[in-house]
Amino acid sequence: MPPLPRADRCARLRSRLLAWYARERRDLPWRRTRDPYGIWISEAMLQQTRVATVIDYWQRFLATLPDVRALAEADEETVLGLWSGLGYYRRARALHAAARAIVERHDGQFPRTKAEVLALPGVGEYTAGAVLSIAFDQSEAVVDGNVERVLARLFALPGASGSGPLRRHLWRLAERMVPTQGGAGDWNQALMELGATVCTSTSPQCDACPWSRDCAARRAERVADFPGKKAKRAPQDLAVEGLWIVQRGKLLLRQRPQDGAMAGLWELPTRRQAASPASALWSEFWPDQREFEVGKALWEGRHSITHHRIAVQVRRGRAPGRIAAPYRWFAWQDLAALALTGLTKKSVAQLAPDA
């Protein structure tokens, strides 16, 4: 790895980027507050999710759970319902657990030391640095995917994206460059903004970049080579069947187990078609070995979950016998607030009478 930049070079780079950020920053709702709770929720939602998607979720989440105590006191189903559609539900469960820890350990006040923040469930170096710098203007660095890409190109850093040596060097570099006399929050947001809007992964707009003259990757005409590509896991194709079982104006759903993929979410009774490869997501049998009557096909669609490409066929069904947990009947008006799997949300959008 190249040596860390000298202090005078860091100062010049900061000046150019912050001037650009002052002109070009997007007006995002969480940038209008210094409340650590709102900033924390936004950072959790933004992980692996597009900004345009997060805006409505963030506003709805804070309207329902406006502070740490409200989140701590909420039941898990409410939290997951507000999160439904964002995916990666462990983030929502971690927020819930961390809110309870903040109430118990810090009297409902978001902690201000990095050690205390890192001790919260589900909080890592990036989230701690982001909240402490943006909410409290503490001199803490951040490294996420956008920052990794920007700095790897700026300094032509070797190594595959996410690899240990590159990641460690990036953190040292980010810590070297973060302002120490105020402005750390704007600096970190500027770095992430540059990666999100200009120094993008597939179509970088180098002519619009405030660091175009400084960028080692651009000088070498190798922008696309940094950071190095990590090996991708081949996607798995699955075919599944879901049952649309309606009785007296209510839809039958099943709650997934509290461990494993999509833990605790509600879904249509779903099975993997026997010809599809084995998967931890669904068995080739109906859930809990229950017998259902299967009728005509109502809707076919496609869905993706992590490394799975899923073809789904939803069929009309009937449930003989008495219904008990983990199954439950839901009225149409209750579905919007329910923590549904993404595949079930798509099915409901297609088939529910009030959709």
C-alpha positions in Angstrom: 0.0 0.0 0.0 1.2 3.5 -0.7 2.1 5.7 2.3 -0.6 7.8 3.9 -0.8 11.4 2.4 0.9 14.3 4.2 -1.2 16.7 6.2 -0.9 19.5 3.6 -2.3 17.3 0.9 -5.1 16.1 3.1 -6.0 19.8 3.7 -6.1 20.6 0.0 -8.3 17.5 -0.7 -10.7 18.4 2.1 -11.0 22.0 0.9 -12.0 20.9 -2.7 -14.4 18.2 -1.6 -16.2 20.3 1.0 -16.6 23.2 -1.4 -18.1 20.8 -3.9 -20.4 19.3 -1.2 -21.7 22.7 -0.2 -22.8 23.3 -3.8 -24.0 19.8 -4.8 -25.3 18.0 -1.7 -28.7 16.5 -2.0 -31.5 17.7 0.2 -32.2 14.5 2.2 -34.6 14.6 5.2 -32.0 13.2 7.7 -29.6 15.9 6.7 -32.0 18.5 8.2 -31.5 17.2 11.7 -28.7 16.7 14.2 -30.8 14.3 16.3 -28.7 11.2 16.7 -31.8 8.9 16.7 -32.9 10.0 13.3 -29.4 9.9 11.9 -28.9 6.4 13.4 -32.1 5.1 11.8 -31.2 6.6 8.4 -27.7 4.9 8.5 -29.2 1.6 9.3 -31.7 1.8 6.5 -29.2 3.1 4.0 -27.0 0.0 4.3 -27.5 -1.9 1.0 -30.6 0.1 0.1 -31.0 3.0 -2.4 -31.6 6.5 -1.0 -34.8 7.0 -3.0 -36.3 3.9 -1.4 -35.2 4.9 2.2 -36.8 8.3 2.2 -40.4 7.2 2.6 -39.4 4.4 5.0 -37.4 6.7 7.2 -40.2 9.3 7.4 -42.8 6.6 8.2 -40.6 5.0 10.8 -40.0 8.3 12.6 -43.6 9.3 12.4 -44.6 6.1 14.2 -41.5 5.7 16.5 -40.2 9.2 16.9 -37.5 8.6 19.6 -35.4 5.9 21.2 -38.0 5.2 24.0 -40.8 4.7 21.5 -38.7 2.2 19.6 -37.6 0.4 22.7 -41.2 0.1 23.9 -42.6 -1.1 20.5 -43.3 -4.8 19.9 -41.2 -6.6 17.4 -44.0 -7.0 14.9 -44.5 -3.3 14.8 -40.8 -2.7 14.1 -40.7 -5.4 11.4 -43.9 -4.1 9.9 -42.3 -0.6 9.5 -39.2 -2.2 8.0 -41.1 -4.6 5.7 -39.8 -4.3 2.1 -36.3 -3.0 3.1 -34.9 -6.5 3.5 -32.1 -7.6 5.8 -34.4 -7.8 8.7 -31.6 -8.4 11.2 -30.9 -4.6 10.9 -34.4 -3.9 12.3 -34.0 -6.4 15.1 -30.6 -5.0 16.0 -32.1 -1.4 16.1 -34.8 -2.7 18.4 -32.4 -4.4 20.7 -30.0 -1.4 20.7 -32.9 1.0 21.5 -33.7 -1.1 24.6 -30.0 -1.0 25.6 -29.9 2.8 25.2 -32.9 3.1 27.5 -31.5 0.7 30.1 -27.9 1.8 30.1 -28.1 5.5 29.0 -31.5 6.7 30.2 -32.7 7.0 26.6 -29.9 9.3 25.5 -27.8 8.1 22.5 -24.3 7.6 23.9 -21.5 10.0 22.9 -18.4 7.8 23.2 -17.3 5.4 20.6 -16.8 2.6 23.1 -20.4 3.0 24.4 -21.8 3.1 20.8 -19.9 0.0 19.7 -21.2 -1.8 22.7 -24.8 -1.5 21.4 -26.2 -4.6 19.6 -25.6 -4.5 15.9 -23.5 -1.4 15.8 -20.2 -1.5 14.0 -17.3 0.9 13.2 -19.1 2.5 10.3 -22.4 3.3 12.1 -20.6 4.5 15.2 -18.4 6.8 13.1 -21.3 8.1 11.1 -23.6 9.0 14.0 -20.9 10.4 16.2 -19.5 12.6 13.4 -22.8 13.8 11.9 -24.8 14.3 15.1 -22.0 15.4 17.5 -19.3 16.6 15.1 -16.8 14.2 16.6 -13.7 13.5 14.6 -14.6 9.9 13.7 -13.9 8.3 10.3 -16.3 6.2 8.2 -15.6 3.6 5.5 -18.6 2.2 3.5 -18.8 1.0 0.0 -18.9 4.5 -1.4 -15.9 5.7 0.6 -14.0 2.5 -0.4 -14.6 3.2 -4.1 -13.7 6.9 -3.9 -10.5 6.5 -1.9 -9.4 3.3 -3.8 -9.6 5.3 -7.0 -8.1 8.5 -5.7 -5.0 6.7 -4.5 -5.0 3.7 -6.9 -5.1 1.3 -4.0 -4.5 -2.4 -4.8 -6.7 -5.2 -3.5 -10.1 -6.6 -4.0 -13.2 -4.8 -2.7 -13.8 -5.8 0.9 -10.5 -7.6 1.3 -8.7 -7.4 4.6 -5.6 -5.5 3.6 -7.5 -3.0 1.6 -10.1 -2.5 4.3 -7.5 -1.9 7.0 -5.6 0.6 4.9 -8.8 2.4 4.0 -9.6 2.9 7.7 -6.1 4.2 8.4 -6.5 6.6 5.4 -10.0 7.7 6.4 -8.8 8.4 10.0 -5.8 10.4 8.6 -8.1 12.6 6.4 -11.0 13.3 8.7 -11.0 16.9 10.1 -9.9 17.2 13.7 -11.1 20.8 14.3 -14.7 20.5 13.4 -16.6 19.6 10.2 -16.2 15.8 10.5 -19.8 15.2 9.8 -19.9 17.2 6.6 -16.6 15.6 5.5 -17.9 12.1 5.9 -21.2 12.9 4.2 -19.3 14.6 1.4 -17.2 11.4 0.8 -20.3 9.2 0.7 -22.1 11.7 -1.5 -19.2 11.8 -4.0 -19.3 8.0 -4.2 -23.1 7.8 -4.5 -23.6 10.5 -7.2 -20.3 11.0 -9.1 -17.7 8.3 -8.4 -20.2 5.6 -9.1 -19.3 1.9 -9.6 -20.4 1.6 -13.3 -20.7 5.1 -14.8 -18.3 7.5 -13.0 -18.7 11.2 -14.0 -15.0 12.0 -13.7 -15.4 15.4 -15.4 -17.8 16.5 -12.6 -15.5 15.3 -9.8 -13.7 17.9 -7.6 -10.8 15.5 -7.3 -10.4 14.8 -11.1 -6.9 16.3 -11.2 -5.8 14.4 -8.1 -7.2 11.0 -9.0 -4.4 8.4 -9.6 -6.8 5.9 -11.2 -7.9 8.6 -13.7 -4.4 9.6 -14.6 -3.6 6.0 -15.3 -6.9 5.6 -17.3 -7.8 2.7 -15.0 -10.8 4.0 -13.1 -12.8 0.9 -13.7 -10.0 -1.3 -12.1 -10.4 0.2 -8.6 -11.3 -1.2 -6.3 -10.5 -4.7 -7.5 -13.4 -6.9 -8.2 -14.2 -9.6 -5.5 -15.3 -13.0 -6.6 -19.1 -13.2 -7.0 -21.2 -16.1 -5.8 -23.2 -17.6 -8.7 -26.9 -17.1 -8.2 -29.2 -20.0 -7.6 -32.4 -20.4 -9.5 -35.4 -21.6 -7.6 -39.0 -22.3 -8.5 -41.6 -22.1 -5.8 -45.4 -22.3 -5.3 -47.4 -20.2 -2.9 -51.0 -20.7 -1.9 -53.6 -17.9 -1.9 -56.1 -19.1 0.7 -59.0 -16.7 1.4 -61.9 -17.4 3.8 -64.6 -14.9 4.9 -62.6 -12.1 3.4 -59.3 -13.0 5.3 -56.0 -14.3 3.9 -54.1 -17.2 5.5 -50.5 -16.5 6.2 -47.8 -18.4 8.1 -45.1 -16.8 10.3 -41.6 -18.1 9.5 -39.5 -19.5 12.4 -37.7 -17.1 14.7 -34.3 -18.3 13.4 -33.0 -18.6 9.8 -33.7 -16.6 6.7 -36.5 -13.9 7.0 -37.0 -14.9 10.6 -40.4 -14.1 12.1 -41.9 -12.6 8.8 -45.3 -13.6 7.5 -45.6 -15.3 4.1 -48.1 -17.3 2.0 -47.8 -21.0 2.6 -44.9 -21.7 0.2 -43.0 -24.7 -1.0 -40.1 -25.3 -3.3 -40.9 -27.2 -6.4 -39.3 -30.6 -6.4 -37.3 -30.0 -9.5 -35.5 -27.0 -8.0 -32.2 -27.4 -6.1 -32.2 -27.7 -2.3 -32.3 -24.4 -0.5 -32.5 -23.3 3.1 -35.3 -20.8 2.2 -38.1 -23.4 1.5 -38.7 -27.1 1.7 -40.3 -29.0 -1.1 -43.2 -29.7 1.3 -45.8 -27.3 2.5 -44.8 -25.7 5.8 -45.1 -27.9 8.8 -46.0 -30.9 6.6 -49.5 -29.5 6.5 -51.9 -30.7 3.7 -53.5 -28.1 1.5 -55.8 -28.4 -1.4 -54.2 -26.8 -4.5 -56.2 -25.2 -7.3 -55.6 -23.1 -10.4 -52.8 -20.7 -10.9 -53.6 -17.0 -10.2 -50.3 -15.2 -10.7 -46.7 -15.8 -11.8 -43.8 -13.6 -11.0 -40.1 -13.3 -10.2 -38.3 -12.3 -7.0 -34.7 -12.1 -5.8 -33.3 -12.8 -2.3 -29.6 -12.4 -1.8 -28.1 -15.1 -4.1 -31.4 -16.6 -5.2 -33.4 -15.9 -8.3 -36.9 -17.1 -7.6 -39.7 -17.9 -10.1 -43.0 -18.0 -8.2 -46.4 -19.4 -9.1 -49.3 -18.4 -6.7 -52.2 -20.8 -6.8 -55.6 -20.8 -5.3 -55.7 -23.0 -2.2 -57.9 -24.4 0.5 -56.9 -25.3 4.1 -58.9 -28.2 5.5 -59.1 -28.5 9.2 -58.5 -26.1 12.0 -55.9 -23.3 11.7 -53.5 -22.7 14.5 -50.1 -21.1 15.0 -47.9 -20.4 13.2 -50.8 -19.8 10.8 -53.2 -16.9 11.1 -56.0 -15.2 9.2 -55.6 -11.5 8.3 -58.1 -9.0 7.1 -57.0 -7.1 4.0 -56.7 -3.8 5.9 -54.2 -5.4 8.3 -51.7 -6.4 5.6 -50.1 -3.0 5.1 -48.8 -2.8 8.6 -47.7 -6.5 8.7 -44.1 -7.6 8.4 -44.4 -9.5 5.1 -41.7 -11.2 3.1 -40.9 -9.4 -0.1 -42.3 -12.2 -2.2 -45.6 -12.1 -0.3 -45.8 -8.3 -0.6 -45.6 -8.8 -4.4 -48.3 -11.4 -4.3 -50.5 -9.2 -2.2 -50.0 -6.3 -4.6 -51.1 -8.4 -7.5 -54.0 -10.3 -5.9 -55.5 -8.5 -2.9 -58.9 -6.9 -3.7 -57.8 -3.6 -2.0 -54.3 -3.5 -3.6 
